[in-house]
Amino acid sequence: MSILNVSHIQRFSTGDGPGIRTTVFLKGCNLHCPWCHNPENIRADREELFYEKTGKRIPYGTMLAPASAAADVLEDKEFYIRSGGGVTVSGGEPMLQSEGVAELAAILRENGVNVLIDTAGCVPWSSFEAVLPFVSDFYFDVKAGSPAKYRELIGGEMALIENNLRKLVLVGANVTARIPLIPGVNDSETELRQIGAVISSAGVRHADILPFHRLGSAKYEAMGLDYGFKNTLPPSRDEILKAAGILGAYTDVGIE
């Protein structure tokens, strides 16, 4: 039996898939995106965030059996069924805990609840094979368009990511590419065309742009960390639409 390292469980989450959903955030990530808005999920260790202004302390990290996590989220089963929603497993990188995720997804599937996995895909293909019998819906982050940028800035291997993306499409999974639009990182026309080519060559039919925001800034402060993007402005509406226009030459594009 597996154990899941759960950061926290968020009910009625938005932006994590269709319908009313609960998101199970798992702790631990093998990438280091400098703009990450969930820094509490990067390390696998249990952590406590201290918000000095309010004096509030919030712990993150609990070891749960998949059956226990399933029992928790199934309390809202009727909301999922009526709204066409379900449970999203995110992180961190949930595929680092693929065995536990598979157990959780199996229980939820038996109860008629849709499961969606939000992943950056930088894991062995065997991790996806573990969950595919129970999961067909994936949000797959594509953060950069060149191997050098993936390796040096994000810490991932682009060849592995591309291979997993292509295989998911080939086995018939429902894959939505998600592109975080980060000013000064991947918002140039050259970079966006490279990303578009990656998505198109993998056969992905839809991508969503996720415009950069600074909502995670307070978390960095509460963790005693410096946030390198704290002074970066979110992209303007025109900049977002321009990016959508460029990517639209490669696949159907939406904006989250």
C-alpha positions in Angstrom: 0.0 0.0 0.0 1.3 3.5 -0.9 1.3 6.6 1.1 0.7 10.0 -0.4 2.6 13.1 0.7 -0.3 15.6 0.6 0.4 19.3 0.9 -3.3 20.3 1.3 -6.7 19.6 -0.2 -8.6 22.5 -1.7 -12.3 22.2 -2.2 -14.3 24.2 -4.8 -11.0 25.1 -6.6 -11.1 27.1 -9.8 -8.9 26.8 -12.8 -8.1 23.2 -12.1 -10.5 21.6 -14.6 -14.2 21.6 -15.6 -17.1 21.7 -13.2 -16.9 21.8 -9.4 -13.6 20.2 -8.3 -11.5 19.4 -5.3 -7.7 19.6 -5.9 -5.4 17.3 -4.0 -2.0 19.1 -3.9 1.0 16.8 -3.4 4.3 17.8 -1.9 7.6 17.5 -3.8 8.7 18.7 -7.2 11.8 17.8 -9.3 11.8 21.2 -11.2 12.7 24.6 -9.9 10.7 27.2 -11.9 11.7 30.5 -10.5 8.2 32.0 -10.9 6.4 29.1 -9.1 3.3 30.3 -7.3 3.1 27.2 -5.1 6.5 27.3 -3.3 5.1 25.3 -0.4 4.9 22.3 -2.6 8.4 22.3 -4.0 10.1 20.5 -1.1 8.8 17.1 0.1 9.4 18.0 3.8 6.6 19.1 6.0 6.7 22.9 6.3 4.9 25.7 8.2 4.3 29.1 6.6 4.2 32.0 9.1 2.4 35.1 8.0 3.9 37.8 10.2 1.2 40.5 9.5 -1.6 38.3 10.8 0.4 35.9 13.1 -1.2 33.0 11.2 0.7 29.7 10.8 -0.3 27.2 8.2 1.2 23.7 8.0 1.7 21.9 4.7 2.5 18.2 4.4 0.5 15.2 5.7 1.1 11.6 5.0 -2.2 10.0 3.9 -3.1 6.6 2.6 -4.8 6.9 -0.8 -8.0 5.5 0.7 -8.0 8.2 3.4 -7.5 10.9 0.8 -10.3 9.4 -1.3 -12.7 9.3 1.7 -12.1 13.0 2.2 -12.7 14.1 -1.3 -15.7 11.8 -1.8 -17.6 13.8 0.7 -18.4 16.2 -2.2 -19.2 13.5 -4.7 -22.6 14.8 -5.5 -21.2 18.2 -6.4 -18.8 16.6 -8.9 -21.5 14.4 -10.5 -24.0 17.2 -10.9 -21.5 19.8 -12.3 -19.4 17.5 -14.5 -16.5 18.1 -12.2 -14.2 15.8 -10.2 -10.9 15.6 -8.5 -7.7 17.1 -9.8 -4.3 15.9 -8.5 -1.7 18.6 -8.7 1.5 19.6 -6.9 4.4 19.9 -6.8 4.7 17.1 -9.3 2.1 14.5 -8.6 3.7 12.0 -11.0 6.6 11.6 -8.5 4.0 9.7 -6.4 2.4 7.8 -9.3 1.7 4.6 -7.3 -0.2 6.4 -4.7 -2.0 8.6 -7.3 -3.0 5.4 -9.1 -4.5 4.0 -6.0 -6.4 7.2 -5.3 -7.6 7.4 -8.9 -8.7 3.8 -8.9 -11.0 4.4 -5.8 -12.4 7.6 -7.3 -13.1 5.9 -10.6 -14.9 3.1 -8.9 -17.1 5.8 -7.3 -17.8 7.4 -10.7 -15.6 10.5 -10.0 -13.5 11.9 -12.8 -9.8 12.4 -12.0 -7.5 14.9 -13.8 -3.8 15.0 -13.3 -1.9 18.3 -13.6 1.7 17.5 -14.4 4.9 19.0 -15.9 5.7 15.6 -17.3 9.4 15.4 -16.4 9.2 11.8 -15.1 9.8 8.3 -16.6 7.0 7.0 -18.8 6.5 4.2 -16.3 5.0 6.8 -14.0 2.3 7.5 -16.5 1.7 3.8 -17.2 0.9 3.4 -13.5 -2.0 5.8 -13.6 -3.3 5.3 -17.2 -5.7 2.4 -16.3 -7.6 4.9 -14.1 -7.0 8.4 -15.5 -7.5 9.7 -19.1 -7.5 13.5 -18.5 -4.2 15.4 -18.1 -3.2 19.0 -17.9 0.4 19.0 -19.2 2.6 22.1 -18.6 4.9 23.2 -21.4 7.0 25.9 -19.9 9.7 26.6 -22.5 10.5 25.8 -26.1 14.2 25.0 -26.1 16.1 22.2 -24.4 18.7 24.7 -23.0 16.1 26.8 -21.3 14.3 23.8 -19.9 17.6 22.5 -18.5 19.2 25.7 -17.2 16.2 27.7 -16.0 13.7 25.0 -15.0 15.8 21.9 -14.4 14.0 19.6 -16.7 14.9 17.5 -19.7 12.8 18.6 -22.7 13.3 15.4 -24.6 11.7 13.4 -21.8 8.8 15.9 -21.6 8.2 15.8 -25.3 8.3 12.0 -25.4 5.8 11.7 -22.6 3.5 14.3 -24.2 3.5 12.5 -27.5 2.9 9.1 -25.9 0.0 10.3 -23.9 -1.7 11.6 -27.1 -0.9 8.3 -28.9 -2.5 6.2 -26.2 -5.7 8.3 -26.5 -5.5 10.4 -23.3 -7.3 13.7 -23.2 -4.4 16.1 -23.0 -4.6 19.9 -22.6 -1.3 21.6 -22.9 -0.9 24.5 -20.3 1.5 27.3 -21.1 2.4 29.6 -18.2 3.1 33.0 -19.9 6.0 34.4 -18.0 7.3 37.9 -19.0 10.9 37.9 -20.0 11.0 34.1 -20.0 8.9 32.5 -22.6 6.8 35.4 -24.0 8.9 36.3 -27.1 7.6 35.3 -30.5 10.5 32.9 -31.0 9.9 31.1 -27.7 6.2 30.9 -28.3 6.7 29.5 -31.8 9.0 26.9 -30.4 6.4 25.9 -27.7 3.7 25.8 -30.4 5.9 23.5 -32.5 6.4 21.1 -29.5 2.7 21.0 -28.8 1.7 20.6 -32.5 4.3 17.8 -33.2 3.0 15.9 -30.2 -0.5 16.0 -31.6 -2.1 18.0 -28.8 -5.3 19.7 -30.0 -5.8 22.3 -27.3 -3.6 24.5 -25.2 -4.5 27.0 -22.4 -2.4 30.1 -21.7 -1.9 30.7 -18.0 -0.8 34.4 -17.6 1.7 35.1 -14.9 0.5 36.5 -11.6 2.1 37.4 -8.3 -0.5 35.8 -6.0 2.2 33.5 -4.6 4.3 36.4 -3.3 3.0 36.3 0.2 3.9 32.6 0.5 7.5 33.3 -0.3 7.6 35.9 2.4 5.9 33.5 4.9 8.6 30.9 4.1 11.4 33.5 4.5 12.4 33.2 0.9 13.1 35.9 -1.7 10.8 35.8 -4.7 12.7 36.7 -7.8 9.6 37.7 -9.7 8.0 39.9 -7.0 8.6 43.0 -9.2 7.5 41.4 -12.5 4.3 42.8 -13.8 1.7 40.4 -15.2 1.3 40.5 -19.0 -1.2 43.0 -20.4 -4.4 41.9 -22.2 -2.8 42.8 -25.5 0.3 40.8 -24.7 -1.8 37.8 -23.8 -3.9 38.1 -27.0 -0.7 38.4 -29.0 0.7 35.2 -27.5 -2.6 33.5 -28.2 -2.5 34.6 -31.8 1.0 33.2 -32.2 0.2 29.9 -30.6 -3.1 29.7 -32.5 -1.1 28.9 -35.6 -0.2 25.5 -34.0 -3.3 24.4 -32.0 -6.6 25.6 -30.6 -5.9 28.1 -27.8 -7.7 29.3 -24.8 -6.9 31.7 -22.0 -7.3 30.8 -18.3 
